Amino acid sequence: RHLYNFFVADEPQVPAWETVPPQDPDAIDTLSAAYFESDGDMRSVLRVLFSSAFFKEARFRRVKSPAELVVGITRLVGTHRNPEPGIMELDGAASAMGQMLMNPPTVEGWHTGKEWIDGGTLNERVNFAANQVADLNKPGVREIVDRIGAGGPTLTPSNLVDRCLDLTGPVEVGDETRRGLMRRAESQGDLWFDTDANRQEAARGISRMLQLIVSSREYQFA
């Protein structure tokens, strides 16, 4: 059940397991059988897990831990690809979101799932993510702008939303979120890449769209 919670979907907190059944008992039975049949060989258990339909079909069913969110955003913006000054600031960011690395609050570990989110930690998560993708000097953000710009001299609002969602994940958003993204994209009209000035303005428009996407409810899930 710990493996299911970590890799597949959020389960209730551990103290509730004695009274709350698994949300997918068949999956837990499959993993339990693999454990006993392999005499506790975790490689075999993980092989079964990663080959299973319940793992392959699980998308956006887990709230990202602070560590997952920080690492994902850092990879997206292309910083700290090698050890360099400032990397400890990432540890501070995760701590502000409720996860002090290597220092869980109890031997039980951290309470995961929806308990990662409250008013304060959600604000930290959104601010960190949005501030990172707002910086057009970050190599990953520049690469996103270049990839989108390589598609042609102009970019419609609909294509802007689709391309940014694809390059930040891909991220699947609900209808309400998509409508909000489209309203923002349509408010700035088509983006052009035909001159240096237009390209700079397009880059700012792409960055604003990235900020909205990483601030969305859907981006909080893995």
N, CA, C and O of each residue as an XYZ file, in Angstrom:
888
protein
N       0.835     -1.208      0.000
C       0.000      0.000      0.000
C       0.875      1.266      0.000
O       0.509      2.280     -0.593
N       2.017      1.193      0.663
C       2.959      2.312      0.595
C       3.417      2.529     -0.849
O       3.488      3.668     -1.311
N       3.724      1.455     -1.555
C       4.160      1.577     -2.944
C       3.046      2.145     -3.817
O       3.294      2.991     -4.677
N       1.833      1.683     -3.597
C       0.696      2.188     -4.358
C       0.524      3.679     -4.110
O       0.286      4.447     -5.043
N       0.644      4.083     -2.864
C       0.497      5.489     -2.495
C       1.594      6.344     -3.133
O       1.344      7.477     -3.542
N       2.808      5.797     -3.215
C       3.942      6.573     -3.736
C       3.924      6.671     -5.254
O       4.244      7.720     -5.814
N       3.549      5.581     -5.924
C       3.684      5.547     -7.380
C       2.371      5.706     -8.148
O       2.392      6.100     -9.314
N       1.245      5.413     -7.528
C       0.002      5.315     -8.302
C      -1.001      6.408     -7.945
O      -1.308      7.267     -8.772
N      -1.510      6.377     -6.719
C      -2.559      7.328     -6.334
C      -2.526      7.536     -4.831
O      -2.089      6.665     -4.078
N      -2.992      8.698     -4.406
C      -3.001      9.014     -2.982
C      -3.962      8.109     -2.229
O      -5.108      7.913     -2.633
N      -3.470      7.564     -1.131
C      -4.262      6.779     -0.203
C      -4.501      7.612      1.058
O      -3.838      8.630      1.259
N      -5.443      7.187      1.910
C      -5.580      7.863      3.206
C      -4.272      7.764      3.990
O      -3.406      6.952      3.664
N      -4.136      8.591      5.019
C      -2.923      8.557      5.827
C      -2.792      7.215      6.541
O      -3.789      6.551      6.824
N      -1.563      6.826      6.826
C      -1.259      5.492      7.354
C      -2.087      5.129      8.585
O      -2.572      3.999      8.647
N      -2.282      6.014      9.574
C      -3.071      5.614     10.751
C      -4.486      5.154     10.418
O      -5.104      4.435     11.204
N      -5.004      5.561      9.265
C      -6.372      5.185      8.897
C      -6.446      3.837      8.200
O      -7.542      3.342      7.936
N      -5.308      3.235      7.898
C      -5.330      2.022      7.098
C      -5.999      0.844      7.802
O      -6.496     -0.068      7.142
N      -6.015      0.856      9.122
C      -6.651     -0.249      9.842
C      -8.157     -0.255      9.645
O      -8.794     -1.302      9.760
N      -8.725      0.892      9.353
C     -10.184      0.982      9.238
C     -10.659      1.366      7.842
O     -11.808      1.103      7.487
N      -9.785      1.988      7.044
C     -10.173      2.424      5.700
C      -9.557      1.481      4.671
O      -8.333      1.367      4.609
N     -10.367      0.808      3.867
C      -9.812     -0.135      2.887
C      -9.106      0.597      1.750
O      -9.343      1.785      1.535
N      -8.238     -0.108      1.021
C      -7.579      0.508     -0.141
C      -8.604      0.907     -1.193
O      -9.654      0.277     -1.319
N      -8.294      1.953     -1.942
C      -9.219      2.362     -3.002
C      -9.197      1.382     -4.168
O     -10.146      1.328     -4.950
N      -8.121      0.608     -4.292
C      -8.032     -0.406     -5.345
C      -7.513     -1.697     -4.719
O      -6.324     -2.001     -4.820
N      -8.401     -2.463     -4.069
C      -7.962     -3.691     -3.387
C      -7.278     -4.687     -4.319
O      -6.340     -5.372     -3.912
N      -7.739     -4.771     -5.562
C      -7.128     -5.721     -6.497
C      -5.666     -5.370     -6.760
O      -4.823     -6.260     -6.871
N      -5.366     -4.085     -6.860
C      -3.980     -3.665     -7.079
C      -3.114     -4.033     -5.881
O      -1.992     -4.512     -6.046
N      -3.629     -3.812     -4.689
C      -2.876     -4.150     -3.481
C      -2.656     -5.655     -3.409
O      -1.576     -6.107     -3.029
N      -3.676     -6.433     -3.772
C      -3.531     -7.893     -3.772
C      -2.474     -8.328     -4.782
O      -1.696     -9.243     -4.510
N      -2.441     -7.683     -5.938
C      -1.447     -8.014     -6.962
C      -0.033     -7.764     -6.452
O       0.856     -8.593     -6.647
N       0.174     -6.632     -5.804
C       1.497     -6.302     -5.277
C       1.865     -7.218     -4.115
O       3.021     -7.622     -3.984
N       0.893     -7.543     -3.275
C       1.160     -8.455     -2.155
C       1.561     -9.830     -2.661
O       2.495    -10.443     -2.143
N       0.852    -10.315     -3.678
C       1.184    -11.623     -4.244
C       2.583    -11.610     -4.845
O       3.335    -12.571     -4.685
N       2.935    -10.539     -5.528
C       4.276    -10.439     -6.117
C       5.340    -10.442     -5.030
O       6.416    -11.010     -5.215
N       5.051     -9.817     -3.912
C       6.011     -9.766     -2.799
C       6.269    -11.165     -2.245
O       7.420    -11.561     -2.060
N       5.206    -11.905     -1.984
C       5.383    -13.231     -1.384
C       5.925    -14.243     -2.389
O       6.727    -15.105     -2.030
N       5.497    -14.143     -3.633
C       5.973    -15.089     -4.645
C       7.458    -14.907     -4.945
O       8.120    -15.843     -5.395
N       7.978    -13.719     -4.701
C       9.394    -13.448     -4.973
C      10.241    -13.477     -3.705
O      11.409    -13.087     -3.720
N       9.644    -13.943     -2.607
C      10.349    -13.959     -1.316
C      10.832    -12.561     -0.916
O      11.931    -12.387     -0.389
N       9.983    -11.584     -1.182
C      10.287    -10.231     -0.735
C      11.273     -9.471     -1.601
O      11.835     -8.469     -1.158
N      11.496     -9.927     -2.825
C      12.420     -9.232     -3.727
C      11.734     -7.984     -4.295
O      10.806     -8.090     -5.097
N      12.196     -6.809     -3.875
C      11.518     -5.576     -4.267
C      11.649     -5.289     -5.759
O      10.792     -4.622     -6.337
N      12.708     -5.784     -6.384
C      12.826     -5.589     -7.829
C      11.673     -6.266     -8.553
O      11.117     -5.721     -9.507
N      11.323     -7.449     -8.091
C      10.212     -8.178     -8.710
C       8.887     -7.471     -8.461
O       8.038     -7.392     -9.349
N       8.719     -6.961     -7.252
C       7.479     -6.248     -6.926
C       7.341     -5.000     -7.794
O       6.271     -4.728     -8.340
N       8.425     -4.250     -7.916
C       8.375     -3.035     -8.729
C       8.175     -3.350    -10.204
O       7.529     -2.592    -10.927
N       8.730     -4.469    -10.644
C       8.531     -4.866    -12.043
C       7.045     -5.122    -12.306
O       6.506     -4.714    -13.335
N       6.397     -5.799    -11.365
C       4.959     -6.043    -11.491
C       4.193     -4.725    -11.462
O       3.273     -4.518    -12.254
N       4.572     -3.840    -10.553
C       3.881     -2.556    -10.423
C       3.992     -1.746    -11.711
O       2.992     -1.256    -12.235
N       5.228     -1.608    -12.220
C       5.437     -0.755    -13.390
C       4.873     -1.364    -14.671
O       4.677     -0.657    -15.660
N       4.614     -2.664    -14.659
C       4.034     -3.320    -15.835
C       2.512     -3.380    -15.772
O       1.866     -3.786    -16.738
N       1.948     -2.982    -14.658
C       0.514     -3.156    -14.435
C      -0.311     -2.089    -15.147
O       0.169     -0.993    -15.435
N      -1.561     -2.440    -15.420
C      -2.477     -1.472    -16.032
C      -2.817     -0.356    -15.060
O      -2.972      0.794    -15.470
N      -2.938     -0.682    -13.762
C      -3.327      0.369    -12.818
C      -2.239      1.429    -12.675
O      -2.536      2.581    -12.360
N      -0.975      1.049    -12.905
C       0.089      2.053    -12.889
C       0.082      2.871    -14.178
O       0.176      4.098    -14.139
N      -0.030      2.197    -15.310
C       0.033      2.889    -16.597
C      -1.144      3.837    -16.807
O      -1.032      4.837    -17.516
N      -2.274      3.509    -16.181
C      -3.469      4.335    -16.365
C      -3.588      5.441    -15.325
O      -4.495      6.270    -15.399
N      -2.682      5.458    -14.362
C      -2.762      6.444    -13.277
C      -2.088      7.744    -13.698
O      -0.866      7.808    -13.830
N      -2.886      8.764    -13.905
C      -2.346     10.087    -14.237
C      -3.100     11.126    -13.423
O      -4.328     11.114    -13.351
N      -2.341     12.022    -12.815
C      -2.909     13.134    -12.053
C      -3.815     12.647    -10.921
O      -4.883     13.206    -10.674
N      -3.363     11.594    -10.241
C      -4.120     11.049     -9.109
C      -3.365     11.213     -7.803
O      -3.814     10.746     -6.756
N      -2.222     11.873     -7.864
C      -1.433     12.128     -6.664
C      -1.080     13.606     -6.596
O      -0.680     14.201     -7.596
N      -1.230     14.201     -5.407
C      -0.733     15.558     -5.216
C       0.792     15.489     -5.172
O       1.359     14.689     -4.426
N       1.447     16.318     -5.961
C       2.910     16.328     -5.954
C       3.421     16.729     -4.575
O       2.911     17.669     -3.965
N       4.414     16.024     -4.095
C       5.082     16.462     -2.875
C       5.859     17.734     -3.186
O       6.138     18.009     -4.353
N       6.219     18.522     -2.161
C       7.053     19.695     -2.421
C       8.336     19.355     -3.179
O       8.745     20.097     -4.072
N       8.974     18.230     -2.825
C      10.202     17.849     -3.524
C       9.929     17.594     -5.002
O      10.703     18.020     -5.859
N       8.829     16.901     -5.304
C       8.478     16.643     -6.702
C       8.210     17.944     -7.451
O       8.649     18.118     -8.588
N       7.487     18.854     -6.806
C       7.164     20.118     -7.461
C       8.421     20.932     -7.730
O       8.604     21.452     -8.831
N       9.288     21.043     -6.726
C      10.513     21.836     -6.876
C      11.412     21.235     -7.948
O      11.928     21.958     -8.800
N      11.605     19.924     -7.914
C      12.463     19.274     -8.913
C      11.860     19.410    -10.308
O      12.577     19.680    -11.272
N      10.543     19.224    -10.420
C       9.905     19.330    -11.724
C      10.037     20.719    -12.330
O      10.332     20.861    -13.517
N       9.818     21.748    -11.509
C       9.946     23.117    -12.003
C      11.401     23.427    -12.346
O      11.676     24.090    -13.346
N      12.329     22.950    -11.519
C      13.749     23.207    -11.772
C      14.192     22.563    -13.082
O      14.954     23.156    -13.845
N      13.718     21.361    -13.336
C      14.030     20.720    -14.615
C      13.387     21.475    -15.773
O      13.990     21.629    -16.835
N      12.164     21.943    -15.563
C      11.467     22.660    -16.624
C      12.215     23.924    -17.027
O      12.342     24.219    -18.215
N      12.710     24.669    -16.048
C      13.381     25.939    -16.366
C      14.863     25.751    -16.657
O      15.551     26.707    -17.017
N      15.362     24.520    -16.504
C      16.715     24.206    -16.958
C      17.845     24.688    -16.086
O      18.977     24.798    -16.557
N      17.574     24.982    -14.821
C      18.645     25.415    -13.927
C      19.177     24.232    -13.127
O      18.532     23.187    -13.037
N      20.356     24.411    -12.552
C      20.987     23.409    -11.688
C      21.120     22.058    -12.393
O      20.915     21.006    -11.786
N      21.460     22.103    -13.660
C      21.728     20.855    -14.366
C      23.035     20.237    -13.892
O      23.273     19.043    -14.077
N      23.869     21.049    -13.289
C      25.095     20.605    -12.630
C      25.158     21.289    -11.267
O      24.524     22.326    -11.070
N      25.919     20.720    -10.315
C      26.048     21.383     -9.011
C      26.573     22.810     -9.176
O      27.570     23.037     -9.862
N      25.908     23.745     -8.555
C      26.291     25.145     -8.688
C      25.743     25.924     -7.504
O      24.827     25.453     -6.829
N      26.285     27.107     -7.239
C      25.788     27.918     -6.123
C      24.293     28.202     -6.273
O      23.783     28.403     -7.375
N      23.618     28.212     -5.141
C      22.192     28.498     -5.147
C      21.313     27.279     -5.046
O      20.100     27.397     -4.872
N      21.918     26.092     -5.154
C      21.094     24.889     -5.140
C      20.428     24.677     -3.782
O      19.362     24.066     -3.703
N      21.053     25.182     -2.705
C      20.457     25.025     -1.380
C      19.166     25.826     -1.244
O      18.346     25.543     -0.371
N      18.988     26.817     -2.100
C      17.737     27.574     -2.060
C      16.545     26.686     -2.413
O      15.420     26.953     -1.989
N      16.792     25.641     -3.181
C      15.713     24.724     -3.534
C      15.246     23.953     -2.311
O      14.053     23.695     -2.157
N      16.178     23.583     -1.440
C      15.813     22.925     -0.192
C      14.940     23.850      0.647
O      13.959     23.415      1.249
N      15.305     25.129      0.682
C      14.505     26.094      1.426
C      13.111     26.245      0.853
O      12.144     26.423      1.595
N      13.003     26.176     -0.475
C      11.687     26.280     -1.110
C      10.804     25.099     -0.726
O       9.626     25.276     -0.414
N      11.375     23.887     -0.748
C      10.602     22.704     -0.362
C      10.184     22.782      1.102
O       9.067     22.402      1.453
N      11.074     23.272      1.950
C      10.749     23.406      3.374
C       9.586     24.364      3.575
O       8.702     24.110      4.393
N       9.584     25.463      2.834
C       8.492     26.435      2.958
C       7.163     25.840      2.513
O       6.101     26.295      2.937
N       7.223     24.821      1.655
C       6.008     24.153      1.198
C       5.590     23.019      2.122
O       4.548     22.398      1.911
N       6.403     22.743      3.154
C       6.013     21.740      4.131
C       6.824     20.469      4.133
O       6.456     19.516      4.820
N       7.927     20.415      3.384
C       8.743     19.200      3.348
C      10.213     19.559      3.527
O      10.901     19.897      2.564
N      10.684     19.484      4.764
C      12.102     19.685      5.022
C      12.819     18.385      4.679
O      12.638     17.375      5.359
N      13.620     18.411      3.641
C      14.223     17.189      3.122
C      15.061     16.486      4.180
O      15.794     17.127      4.933
N      14.946     15.176      4.229
C      15.686     14.317      5.153
C      15.313     14.577      6.611
O      16.036     14.159      7.515
N      14.203     15.258      6.847
C      13.819     15.561      8.226
C      12.300     15.520      8.373
O      11.671     16.551      8.607
N      11.706     14.327      8.237
C      10.254     14.232      8.391
C       9.843     14.547      9.826
O      10.655     14.422     10.743
N       8.603     14.952     10.027
C       8.170     15.354     11.368
C       8.136     14.218     12.377
O       8.317     14.454     13.571
N       7.905     12.981     11.920
C       7.871     11.820     12.808
C       8.452     10.628     12.060
O       8.745     10.711     10.868
N       8.616      9.516     12.777
C       9.108      8.298     12.131
C       8.112      7.785     11.098
O       8.474      7.001     10.220
N       6.887      8.215     11.197
C       5.866      7.824     10.230
C       6.114      8.469      8.872
O       5.623      7.989      7.850
N       6.877      9.557      8.867
C       7.126     10.285      7.630
C       6.171     11.452      7.485
O       5.549     11.890      8.452
N       6.064     11.945      6.273
C       5.168     13.070      6.015
C       3.770     12.573      5.694
O       3.607     11.503      5.107
N       2.774     13.335      6.070
C       1.421     13.076      5.607
C       1.320     13.601      4.181
O       1.594     14.772      3.917
N       0.931     12.743      3.287
C       0.985     13.063      1.861
C      -0.401     13.374      1.314
O      -1.347     13.589      2.072
N      -0.510     13.396      0.000
C      -1.799     13.638     -0.630
C      -2.290     15.046     -0.382
O      -1.519     16.005     -0.424
N      -3.578     15.163     -0.123
C      -4.185     16.488      0.039
C      -3.641     17.229      1.250
O      -3.821     18.442      1.357
N      -2.980     16.525      2.167
C      -2.432     17.200      3.341
C      -1.172     18.004      3.016
O      -0.668     18.734      3.869
N      -0.662     17.874      1.790
C       0.414     18.771      1.367
C      -0.114     20.188      1.161
O       0.650     21.152      1.164
N      -1.419     20.301      0.983
C      -1.999     21.572      0.552
C      -2.794     22.230      1.669
O      -3.725     21.636      2.214
N      -2.425     23.451      2.004
C      -3.279     24.342      2.781
C      -3.072     25.748      2.226
O      -2.329     25.929      1.262
N      -3.719     26.737      2.822
C      -3.635     28.083      2.266
C      -2.211     28.585      2.142
O      -1.844     29.187      1.133
N      -1.398     28.337      3.177
C      -0.025     28.830      3.164
C       0.866     28.079      2.202
O       1.604     28.690      1.430
N       0.806     26.749      2.240
C       1.697     25.971      1.377
C       1.302     26.100     -0.092
O       2.168     26.084     -0.967
N       0.003     26.228     -0.372
C      -0.411     26.422     -1.764
C       0.141     27.734     -2.302
O       0.580     27.806     -3.449
N       0.118     28.762     -1.478
C       0.672     30.048     -1.890
C       2.164     29.927     -2.196
O       2.649     30.502     -3.171
N       2.897     29.174     -1.358
C       4.329     28.966     -1.590
C       4.565     28.199     -2.887
O       5.466     28.537     -3.655
N       3.763     27.176     -3.132
C       3.922     26.360     -4.329
C       3.705     27.199     -5.591
O       4.501     27.159     -6.529
N       2.613     27.952     -5.587
C       2.273     28.749     -6.768
C       3.309     29.842     -7.004
O       3.742     30.059     -8.136
N       3.705     30.528     -5.937
C       4.680     31.615     -6.094
C       6.018     31.101     -6.604
O       6.628     31.712     -7.481
N       6.479     29.970     -6.054
C       7.757     29.416     -6.500
C       7.693     29.064     -7.980
O       8.565     29.456     -8.755
N       6.658     28.324     -8.370
C       6.558     27.868     -9.756
C       6.427     29.043    -10.718
O       7.106     29.090    -11.744
N       5.553     29.989    -10.387
C       5.322     31.116    -11.289
C       6.558     32.002    -11.413
O       6.878     32.474    -12.503
N       7.245     32.225    -10.310
C       8.449     33.067    -10.362
C       9.549     32.432    -11.200
O      10.299     33.135    -11.878
N       9.648     31.116    -11.159
C      10.687     30.441    -11.929
C      10.444     30.578    -13.432
O      11.357     30.926    -14.179
N       9.227     30.306    -13.871
C       8.964     30.345    -15.317
C       8.812     31.770    -15.833
O       8.777     31.988    -17.044
N       8.720     32.748    -14.923
C       8.631     34.150    -15.352
C       9.971     34.692    -15.823
O      10.025     35.724    -16.493
N      11.053     34.004    -15.476
C      12.404     34.489    -15.787
C      12.825     34.012    -17.177
O      13.172     32.846    -17.367
N      12.790     34.920    -18.132
C      13.137     34.559    -19.508
C      14.614     34.283    -19.701
O      15.022     33.824    -20.767
N      15.424     34.556    -18.686
C      16.851     34.261    -18.786
C      17.171     32.810    -18.440
O      18.284     32.344    -18.688
N      16.215     32.101    -17.878
C      16.477     30.701    -17.526
C      16.522     29.859    -18.800
O      15.677     30.017    -19.681
N      17.503     28.968    -18.897
C      17.702     28.244    -20.164
C      16.500     27.432    -20.610
O      16.203     27.376    -21.803
N      15.803     26.802    -19.672
C      14.644     26.006    -20.057
C      13.509     26.844    -20.606
O      12.808     26.421    -21.525
N      13.323     28.032    -20.049
C      12.282     28.930    -20.556
C      12.650     29.414    -21.954
O      11.797     29.481    -22.839
N      13.922     29.750    -22.150
C      14.366     30.159    -23.488
C      14.156     29.034    -24.502
O      13.754     29.283    -25.639
N      14.430     27.799    -24.083
C      14.256     26.665    -24.993
C      12.787     26.496    -25.375
O      12.478     26.186    -26.526
N      11.881     26.698    -24.418
C      10.453     26.606    -24.729
C      10.065     27.674    -25.742
O       9.358     27.391    -26.709
N      10.526     28.902    -25.519
C      10.238     29.991    -26.458
C      10.784     29.658    -27.846
O      10.105     29.871    -28.850
N      12.000     29.139    -27.901
C      12.612     28.809    -29.195
C      11.844     27.697    -29.907
O      11.645     27.756    -31.120
N      11.417     26.692    -29.158
C      10.688     25.574    -29.774
C       9.343     26.044    -30.315
O       8.927     25.639    -31.400
N       8.670     26.898    -29.559
C       7.387     27.412    -30.035
C       7.601     28.326    -31.238
O       6.853     28.259    -32.213
N       8.624     29.178    -31.169
C       8.901     30.099    -32.267
C       9.317     29.406    -33.542
O       9.133     29.946    -34.633
N       9.883     28.200    -33.417
C      10.320     27.467    -34.607
C       9.146     26.940    -35.423
O       9.328     26.470    -36.546
N       7.944     27.019    -34.861
C       6.775     26.487    -35.565
C       6.221     27.397    -36.639
O       5.322     26.995    -37.378
N       6.724     28.597    -36.745
C       6.233     29.514    -37.771
C       6.268     30.943    -37.288
O       6.552     31.196    -36.117
N       5.983     31.890    -38.178
C       6.107     33.305    -37.823
C       5.001     33.825    -36.925
O       5.141     34.901    -36.344
N       3.901     33.088    -36.794
C       2.788     33.557    -35.965
C       2.215     32.411    -35.151
O       2.319     31.243    -35.528
N       1.604     32.772    -34.020
C       1.050     31.776    -33.105
C      -0.319     32.256    -32.653
O      -0.439     33.326    -32.057
N      -1.351     31.470    -32.934
C      -2.704     31.845    -32.532
C      -2.894     31.587    -31.039
O      -2.125     30.828    -30.449
N      -3.898     32.199    -30.414
C      -4.149     31.946    -28.994
C      -4.366     30.469    -28.684
O      -3.852     29.965    -27.685
N      -5.117     29.774    -29.526
C      -5.375     28.354    -29.290
C      -4.088     27.544    -29.344
O      -3.863     26.674    -28.503
N      -3.242     27.826    -30.332
C      -1.971     27.115    -30.441
C      -1.038     27.456    -29.290
O      -0.275     26.605    -28.831
N      -1.096     28.699    -28.822
C      -0.277     29.085    -27.670
C      -0.629     28.237    -26.461
O       0.257     27.706    -25.790
N      -1.913     28.109    -26.182
C      -2.345     27.307    -25.029
C      -1.918     25.858    -25.199
O      -1.358     25.264    -24.277
N      -2.175     25.286    -26.366
C      -1.850     23.873    -26.593
C      -0.350     23.616    -26.488
O       0.067     22.644    -25.859
N       0.458     24.471    -27.094
C       1.905     24.260    -27.083
C       2.470     24.410    -25.676
O       3.331     23.632    -25.267
N       1.994     25.395    -24.942
C       2.511     25.593    -23.586
C       2.097     24.442    -22.670
O       2.891     23.997    -21.842
N       0.871     23.961    -22.809
C       0.442     22.804    -22.019
C       1.295     21.584    -22.353
O       1.671     20.818    -21.465
N       1.594     21.409    -23.627
C       2.395     20.262    -24.053
C       3.818     20.344    -23.510
O       4.363     19.343    -23.045
N       4.419     21.523    -23.567
C       5.825     21.661    -23.198
C       6.046     21.786    -21.694
O       7.185     21.704    -21.236
N       5.000     21.980    -20.929
C       5.151     21.989    -19.473
C       4.839     20.635    -18.864
O       4.874     20.501    -17.641
N       4.544     19.652    -19.648
C       4.203     18.357    -19.058
C       4.426     17.169    -19.980
O       5.499     16.564    -19.972
N       3.427     16.838    -20.764
C       2.203     17.586    -21.017
C       1.271     17.628    -19.806
O       1.249     16.705    -18.991
N       0.509     18.704    -19.705
C      -0.452     18.896    -18.626
C      -1.849     18.812    -19.216
O      -2.152     19.476    -20.207
N      -2.705     17.989    -18.603
C      -4.100     17.904    -19.020
C      -4.933     18.752    -18.063
O      -4.891     18.545    -16.850
N      -5.680     19.694    -18.600
C      -6.471     20.588    -17.758
C      -7.952     20.395    -18.038
O      -8.344     19.939    -19.112
N      -8.764     20.748    -17.054
C     -10.205     20.675    -17.209
C     -10.735     21.810    -18.066
O     -10.009     22.739    -18.420
N     -12.017     21.714    -18.390
C     -12.629     22.706    -19.272
C     -12.566     24.108    -18.675
O     -12.294     25.074    -19.387
N     -12.813     24.223    -17.380
C     -12.807     25.548    -16.755
C     -11.422     26.183    -16.830
O     -11.287     27.366    -17.143
N     -10.395     25.384    -16.539
C      -9.030     25.906    -16.613
C      -8.673     26.294    -18.040
O      -8.070     27.341    -18.272
N      -9.044     25.454    -18.988
C      -8.731     25.772    -20.391
C      -9.423     27.061    -20.823
O      -8.836     27.872    -21.539
N     -10.659     27.250    -20.395
C     -11.349     28.494    -20.760
C     -10.616     29.705    -20.187
O     -10.499     30.733    -20.854
N     -10.125     29.587    -18.958
C      -9.364     30.685    -18.371
C      -8.082     30.961    -19.132
O      -7.725     32.118    -19.354
N      -7.384     29.902    -19.535
C      -6.159     30.078    -20.318
C      -6.464     30.712    -21.674
O      -5.718     31.566    -22.154
N      -7.565     30.284    -22.280
C      -7.925     30.839    -23.586
C      -8.292     32.316    -23.476
O      -7.943     33.110    -24.349
N      -8.989     32.684    -22.411
C      -9.333     34.100    -22.248
C      -8.072     34.953    -22.164
O      -7.996     36.031    -22.753
N      -7.083     34.454    -21.421
C      -5.835     35.213    -21.299
C      -5.106     35.269    -22.636
O      -4.589     36.317    -23.023
N      -5.066     34.138    -23.339
C      -4.368     34.106    -24.627
C      -5.049     35.016    -25.642
O      -4.379     35.731    -26.387
N      -6.368     34.991    -25.672
C      -7.099     35.809    -26.642
C      -6.968     37.296    -26.341
O      -7.053     38.127    -27.246
N      -6.760     37.633    -25.063
C      -6.639     39.047    -24.705
C      -5.379     39.685    -25.287
O      -5.310     40.904    -25.444
N      -4.379     38.852    -25.607
C      -3.150     39.402    -26.185
C      -3.041     39.135    -27.678
O      -2.096     39.586    -28.325
N      -4.008     38.401    -28.229
C      -4.044     38.186    -29.672
C      -2.952     37.248    -30.165
O      -2.305     36.556    -29.379
N      -2.759     37.238    -31.476
C      -1.716     36.401    -32.073
C      -0.333     36.889    -31.636
O      -0.109     38.084    -31.442
N       0.574     35.945    -31.488
C       1.968     36.283    -31.199
C       2.779     36.132    -32.483
O       2.580     35.197    -33.259
N       3.701     37.078    -32.689
C       4.502     37.083    -33.910
C       5.980     36.927    -33.580
O       6.466     37.395    -32.550
N       6.674     36.255    -34.488
C       8.112     36.011    -34.326
C       8.905     36.553    -35.513
O      10.047     36.150    -35.732
N       8.306     37.464    -36.279
C       8.926     37.906    -37.527
C       9.993     38.977    -37.344
O      10.821     39.170    -38.234
N       9.997     39.673    -36.221
C      11.037     40.670    -35.942
C      11.549     40.464    -34.525
O      10.911     39.786    -33.720
N      12.694     41.046    -34.225
C      13.254     40.911    -32.876
C      12.308     41.488    -31.830
O      12.123     40.895    -30.767
N      11.714     42.628    -32.120
C      10.799     43.253    -31.164
C       9.570     42.380    -30.933
O       9.138     42.197    -29.795
N       9.008     41.842    -32.014
C       7.844     40.969    -31.875
C       8.208     39.680    -31.154
O       7.415     39.149    -30.377
N       9.406     39.183    -31.414
C       9.841     37.949    -30.753
C       9.972     38.170    -29.249
O       9.606     37.295    -28.464
N      10.480     39.307    -28.847
C      10.589     39.600    -27.418
C       9.211     39.703    -26.774
O       9.003     39.219    -25.661
N       8.279     40.331    -27.469
C       6.918     40.431    -26.948
C       6.262     39.053    -26.893
O       5.543     38.744    -25.943
N       6.510     38.223    -27.913
C       5.974     36.862    -27.913
C       6.541     36.060    -26.751
O       5.818     35.295    -26.113
N       7.827     36.230    -26.474
C       8.451     35.522    -25.352
C       7.781     35.899    -24.041
O       7.561     35.043    -23.184
N       7.458     37.171    -23.883
C       6.767     37.597    -22.660
C       5.365     36.989    -22.588
O       4.904     36.607    -21.512
N       4.703     36.903    -23.720
C       3.380     36.279    -23.741
C       3.435     34.802    -23.400
O       2.573     34.293    -22.684
N       4.450     34.113    -23.912
C       4.629     32.693    -23.591
C       4.924     32.524    -22.112
O       4.379     31.627    -21.469
N       5.772     33.371    -21.571
C       6.103     33.289    -20.150
C       4.867     33.504    -19.287
O       4.685     32.812    -18.285
N       4.021     34.447    -19.661
C       2.790     34.673    -18.892
C       1.885     33.454    -18.939
O       1.255     33.110    -17.939
N       1.814     32.800    -20.086
C       0.996     31.597    -20.187
C       1.580     30.473    -19.334
O       0.835     29.745    -18.678
N       2.898     30.327    -19.337
C       3.533     29.315    -18.495
C       3.229     29.566    -17.026
O       2.991     28.626    -16.268
N       3.235     30.833    -16.622
C       2.933     31.158    -15.230
C       1.524     30.709    -14.852
O       1.311     30.171    -13.766
N       0.572     30.930    -15.744
C      -0.799     30.511    -15.459
C      -0.903     28.996    -15.363
O      -1.606     28.473    -14.498
N      -0.210     28.297    -16.239
C      -0.297     26.832    -16.248
C       0.284     26.239    -14.973
O      -0.339     25.375    -14.356
N       1.475     26.691    -14.565
C       2.089     26.111    -13.366
C       1.383     26.571    -12.099
O       1.633     26.027    -11.023
N       0.503     27.566    -12.207
C      -0.292     28.008    -11.063
C      -1.639     27.302    -10.995
O      -2.397     27.501    -10.046
N      -1.942     26.484    -11.986
C      -3.262     25.863    -12.068
C      -3.410     24.720    -11.075
O      -2.428     24.161    -10.587
N      -4.651     24.392    -10.794
C      -4.947     23.255     -9.916
C      -4.354     21.973    -10.485
O      -3.769     21.175     -9.754
N      -4.503     21.782    -11.777
C      -4.061     20.531    -12.393
C      -2.561     20.327    -12.273
O      -2.103     19.187    -12.197
N      -1.789     21.401    -12.255
C      -0.334     21.251    -12.184
C       0.111     20.738    -10.823
O       1.246     20.286    -10.678
N      -0.756     20.799     -9.830
C      -0.393     20.306     -8.503
C      -0.434     18.780     -8.417
O      -0.031     18.199     -7.409
N      -0.919     18.142     -9.468
C      -1.076     16.685     -9.451
C      -0.066     16.003    -10.366
O       0.392     16.573    -11.356
N       0.270     14.750    -10.002
C       1.188     13.941    -10.796
C       0.514     12.635    -11.185
O       1.121     11.804    -11.861
